[in-house]
Amino acid sequence: MERYGKIIIHLDELIEKAGISKNKLSQRAEMQRTQLNHYCNNTVTRLDVDVLARLCTVLNCEIGDLLEFVPPEQ
C-alpha cells in the first residue's frame, strides 16, 4: 500500500480547532460515533464522499484541510 503513498485524515486536529466534541460532531454530521472514530484514527479503508461533505460542512473547512496525500518514498 505504501508503494502508492497514503491519505492522511486530519479530523482530530480539525475537531480540536473547531472546539466541538466528537459526540456533537457525530450528531451534526449524522454519522455513527464508531464511524467517526475510524476517520479520526485513520483506520477507515474506504472514504465516503457523502461523509466527507458532511464533515466539511459541519467543520466549515475545505477537503484539503481534512485530507492530505503523502507520496511514496522513493
Backbone bond lengths (Angstrom), bond angles and torsions (degrees), N, CA, C in turn:
res aa  C-N    CA-C-N  psi(-1)  N-CA   C-N-CA  omega(-1)  CA-C   N-CA-C  phi
1 M - - - 1.451 - - 1.528 110.88 -
2 E 1.326 116.96 -39.04 1.457 121.49 179.88 1.527 111.93 -64.01
3 R 1.292 116.55 -17.40 1.457 121.49 -178.01 1.528 112.10 -62.56
4 Y 1.337 116.70 -25.12 1.456 121.63 -179.69 1.518 112.92 -108.11
5 G 1.306 117.31 5.04 1.456 120.55 -175.86 1.515 109.35 91.20
6 K 1.320 115.93 -171.66 1.456 119.32 -179.97 1.526 110.91 -150.10
7 I 1.307 114.80 162.74 1.455 122.66 176.74 1.523 107.24 -106.60
8 I 1.315 116.41 128.67 1.456 121.70 176.49 1.528 107.93 -108.38
9 I 1.327 115.55 132.66 1.460 121.74 178.91 1.525 107.66 -100.51
10 H 1.312 116.56 121.91 1.463 121.94 -176.70 1.528 111.72 -98.30
11 L 1.317 116.77 39.21 1.459 120.46 -175.52 1.526 112.32 -67.60
12 D 1.315 118.21 -41.67 1.474 120.39 179.76 1.528 111.51 -56.76
13 E 1.333 116.70 -44.42 1.467 120.24 -179.69 1.525 110.94 -64.94
14 L 1.330 116.75 -39.99 1.464 120.45 -179.66 1.520 111.88 -68.46
15 I 1.329 116.51 -36.01 1.467 120.44 177.00 1.526 109.72 -63.70
16 E 1.325 116.11 -45.55 1.459 120.21 179.37 1.525 111.14 -63.32
17 K 1.319 116.52 -43.88 1.462 121.72 -179.80 1.528 111.23 -62.48
18 A 1.340 116.80 -38.44 1.467 121.38 -179.09 1.528 111.84 -77.64
19 G 1.332 117.37 -16.83 1.452 120.84 -179.36 1.520 113.16 66.95
20 I 1.326 115.73 36.97 1.463 121.44 -178.78 1.529 108.75 -116.54
21 S 1.311 116.45 146.71 1.465 119.19 178.01 1.528 109.95 -80.44
22 K 1.320 115.49 158.27 1.465 119.65 177.77 1.527 110.59 -63.91
23 N 1.323 116.82 -35.83 1.465 119.49 177.92 1.522 111.44 -63.30
24 K 1.328 116.91 -45.10 1.466 121.25 179.89 1.526 110.32 -65.05
25 L 1.334 116.50 -41.53 1.462 120.24 178.67 1.522 111.01 -63.64
26 S 1.315 117.31 -44.51 1.467 119.55 -179.69 1.519 111.25 -62.86
27 Q 1.331 117.66 -35.73 1.468 120.72 176.05 1.521 111.21 -67.14
28 R 1.321 116.41 -50.32 1.476 120.77 -176.49 1.527 112.33 -66.56
29 A 1.327 116.54 -34.04 1.468 120.64 -179.78 1.530 111.86 -90.01
30 E 1.333 116.36 0.91 1.463 122.34 178.38 1.529 112.33 52.88
31 M 1.327 114.45 56.45 1.449 119.64 177.89 1.528 109.61 -139.48
32 Q 1.328 115.37 156.10 1.452 121.59 178.62 1.527 109.78 -67.23
33 R 1.314 116.39 146.35 1.461 120.99 179.10 1.535 110.47 -62.05
34 T 1.341 117.11 -36.73 1.465 119.66 178.89 1.529 110.99 -65.69
35 Q 1.335 116.30 -38.37 1.467 120.16 177.36 1.532 109.83 -64.50
36 L 1.320 116.69 -42.64 1.459 121.42 177.87 1.530 110.38 -59.96
37 N 1.331 116.48 -42.10 1.463 120.06 178.94 1.526 112.20 -62.66
38 H 1.329 117.56 -36.30 1.470 120.45 176.85 1.532 110.38 -62.80
39 Y 1.324 116.90 -40.28 1.466 119.89 176.92 1.530 110.81 -67.51
40 C 1.324 117.15 -41.00 1.469 121.38 179.52 1.524 111.74 -64.73
41 N 1.322 116.98 -37.34 1.467 121.73 -176.89 1.528 113.49 -90.60
42 N 1.322 116.77 3.78 1.463 121.47 -178.61 1.526 112.02 57.65
43 T 1.324 116.67 36.25 1.459 120.50 179.35 1.524 111.79 -109.78
44 V 1.324 117.33 3.32 1.461 120.50 177.26 1.528 107.93 -71.93
45 T 1.326 117.10 137.70 1.466 119.86 -177.03 1.525 112.62 -98.91
46 R 1.318 116.92 -25.33 1.466 120.66 178.15 1.522 109.10 -131.89
47 L 1.326 115.69 121.54 1.455 120.32 179.95 1.524 109.91 -78.34
48 D 1.304 115.88 136.18 1.455 123.22 178.15 1.528 107.27 -103.22
49 V 1.332 117.64 116.66 1.464 120.69 -176.12 1.522 111.88 -63.22
50 D 1.331 118.12 -30.90 1.454 121.01 177.01 1.524 110.36 -66.29
51 V 1.316 117.13 -43.35 1.468 121.47 177.52 1.523 109.74 -63.34
52 L 1.324 117.65 -43.59 1.466 121.05 179.35 1.526 110.77 -60.87
53 A 1.326 117.21 -41.60 1.464 121.12 178.72 1.527 110.75 -63.62
54 R 1.333 117.04 -42.30 1.468 120.29 178.97 1.526 110.95 -64.96
55 L 1.338 117.15 -42.12 1.462 120.19 178.68 1.528 111.07 -62.50
56 C 1.327 117.05 -44.75 1.465 120.66 179.01 1.528 111.47 -63.07
57 T 1.325 116.60 -38.36 1.460 120.26 179.18 1.523 111.08 -65.81
58 V 1.324 116.29 -50.08 1.469 120.67 -177.53 1.528 111.32 -65.52
59 L 1.329 116.97 -39.96 1.464 120.98 -178.33 1.526 112.92 -87.54
60 N 1.340 116.27 -3.36 1.466 121.97 179.46 1.535 110.84 52.82
61 C 1.342 114.65 54.78 1.463 120.17 -178.66 1.530 109.90 -134.68
62 E 1.303 115.30 171.40 1.460 122.38 176.32 1.525 109.04 -94.27
63 I 1.324 116.89 159.56 1.463 121.23 179.32 1.537 110.87 -60.40
64 G 1.313 117.15 -33.41 1.466 121.46 178.13 1.519 113.10 -68.35
65 D 1.329 117.22 -21.70 1.463 120.77 174.49 1.526 110.17 -75.38
66 L 1.319 115.44 -31.05 1.460 122.11 -175.44 1.530 112.82 -87.14
67 L 1.331 116.86 -39.54 1.467 121.70 -175.28 1.519 111.34 -117.04
68 E 1.326 115.53 142.60 1.467 121.55 176.16 1.520 108.83 -134.10
69 F 1.321 116.92 131.19 1.459 121.93 174.78 1.516 108.36 -93.61
70 V 1.333 115.66 125.16 1.466 121.48 176.45 1.524 106.63 -110.22
71 P 1.350 116.84 112.38 1.466 119.30 -178.05 1.529 111.65 -65.55
72 P 1.324 116.05 158.86 1.479 119.46 179.38 1.523 110.24 -67.19
73 E 1.312 114.72 150.35 1.465 119.38 174.96 1.520 108.52 -74.87
74 Q 1.286 116.22 137.39 1.472 121.41 -178.08 1.499 111.66 -86.96
